[in-house]
Amino acid sequence: MSSSAARYRALSARDARQDPDHDSDHNDTVSLNESSETVGGNGQLSWLGKATQRVAFWPPPTTSVKSSPLEQDLVRRLDIFLMTFGCISQAHRYLDQTNISSAYVSGMKEDLELYGDELNYFTTFFSISYCLMLIPSQVIITYVRPSYWLPGLEIGWGFVTAFIAFTQNARQVYALRVLLGLFESSAWPGMMTLFMYWYTPMELAKRMGFYHSCQALGSMMSGALQVAILETLEGTWGLRGWRWLFIINGIMTLAIGLAGFFMIPDYPKLPNPGAFWLSADHAAMATVRLDRHGRSDTKRITWDSAKRTFSMWISYFIPALYIATVLAPYGYNYFNLFLKSLKNPDGTPTWTTEEVNAIPIAGGAINIVCVWIWAILSDVFQTRWTLVVAQAIIGLIPCTIMSVWTSHPDTTPLSSAYASYLMTYLSLGTAPLVMSWLSELLPQDSEARTLIIGYSIAGVYAVLSWSQVLIWPASQAPYYAYAWQLSIVFWLLVIVLCIALWIAERKLKRSRAHSALLGEDDTSATYRDIPES
């Protein structure tokens, strides 16, 4: 038993002796009435405990196991500090990724003479470096404290983002996009990995959903920020508005990175000493929560664990499912190119530059709301696959409509294209569900979980590094030759993979239940062989 868990159980036993009505069978749920930070000596919450009650995003969920005041306070603090840092960082990470598109339609294209597919190649160079560094970053995070590694990377990409403002040609942008990919590689998978250690299955999808929805928030901020900059800073100190976008983004990212050194809690059994908001009792409670739900704490990834993970069927299945869910709705990324391409009968642009940046904000708002809805439903009903399939069915509708519109734009109403782009945002809530599903499939193998997250994200960027140039070339916008048809194929693949994984999961659960009745350990079946029905 870990020292933190031993500390918690010892304190729980002491409280049990003091409370004659205490149920000895529920030591994990006892309130630590003498916790040095959460509760005062008179049994009243301290100022920090009271503050967390008022500021937390939402109260902890009710479960079959009664939550103690300490556990509730832990969840609130995680929401206030870990979730807040993760969400703000995610929004700015995606802002730093997508501001290249906002800049492109706001003068960068003309200033740097980008009249080919340079915008696609900006994504390609970023994706290649991101892909190459992602898995090494996932390994490093098991050796270096996340509170050092993740903020350090964020500070690095803040500087790189700011430097893009001073580029004079596409080659310079390519070089900086490579560096940006290297620095951003561990942000999303690193935070998802941390969530799996600190949150229970009843809490996880909601938190992942809120975190993931900040991608859309970052995209919305990019458009809104570009509009504000064009109206206020265009030409200031001789710099175009799109250049100011990168400078301001970089400064904001640097500030967020510095906050991460004390807002990231690291791991339950190896808490961050700089996290002033996390006491030893909170860390002990986090360890008990891991034990309660049959989850293992962090372990360093070794060659043996890497080889074991490589031999698991799920190491290929989950990445394939995740890649398909990302590629299927990918057309929403080019909503602004669609708007920029539209012309009035007299040849003038239908939408101004400000409107091209502002209109996709509506899609981002739809995305945020829908991601929250999907994630909350997933935790409430404790299902993942059904909601992923539901999103796939919804996603098929705009893809089908756009396949018709791009082939017959003269006879298909333009309003159908507008509606289809906005409808695509309804189906962008799959990632939190897939990652929550992974956490449930491998509760006792933290090394495999960490690596499979890396495989999944690396796989996405490996495919995007070449596919978006071929499938979504900027020179073809908005009449892509076969992009929307391929999106239909990807959505159908998502449905097939979800059903297959659900069937495999049911077989594995039956195998585990049977082995438990016989007193056997059948954990290996989860990782390698799908048992017979």
HELIX and SHEET records of a PDB file:
HELIX    1   1 SER A    3  GLN A   18  1                                  16    
HELIX    2   2 SER A   24  THR A   29  5                                   6    
HELIX    3   3 TRP A   47  VAL A   55  1                                   9    
HELIX    4   4 PRO A   69  ARG A   77  1                                   9    
HELIX    5   5 LEU A   78  MET A   83  3                                   6    
HELIX    6   6 THR A   84  ALA A  103  1                                  20    
HELIX    7   7 TYR A  104  MET A  108  3                                   5    
HELIX    8   8 LYS A  109  ASP A  111  1                                   3    
HELIX    9   9 GLU A  118  ILE A  140  1                                  23    
HELIX   10  10 PRO A  146  PHE A  163  1                                  18    
HELIX   11  11 ILE A  164  PHE A  166  5                                   3    
HELIX   12  12 ALA A  170  GLU A  184  1                                  15    
HELIX   13  13 ALA A  187  TRP A  198  1                                  12    
HELIX   14  14 PRO A  201  THR A  232  1                                  32    
HELIX   15  15 THR A  236  GLY A  238  5                                   3    
HELIX   16  16 GLY A  241  MET A  263  1                                  23    
HELIX   17  17 ALA A  280  ARG A  292  1                                  13    
HELIX   18  18 TRP A  303  PHE A  310  1                                   8    
HELIX   19  19 ILE A  314  LEU A  327  1                                  14    
HELIX   20  20 TYR A  330  TYR A  334  5                                   5    
HELIX   21  21 PHE A  335  SER A  341  1                                   7    
HELIX   22  22 THR A  353  ALA A  358  1                                   6    
HELIX   23  23 PRO A  360  PHE A  381  1                                  22    
HELIX   24  24 TRP A  385  SER A  407  1                                  23    
HELIX   25  25 LEU A  414  THR A  424  1                                  11    
HELIX   26  26 TYR A  425  SER A  427  5                                   3    
HELIX   27  27 THR A  430  LEU A  441  1                                  12    
HELIX   28  28 SER A  446  ILE A  471  1                                  26    
HELIX   29  29 ALA A  474  GLN A  476  5                                   3    
HELIX   30  30 ALA A  483  LEU A  517  1                                  35    
HELIX   31  31 THR A  523  TYR A  527  1                                   5    
SHEET    1   A 2 ASP A 266  TYR A 267  0                                        
SHEET    2   A 2 LEU A 270  PRO A 271 -1                                        
END                                                                             
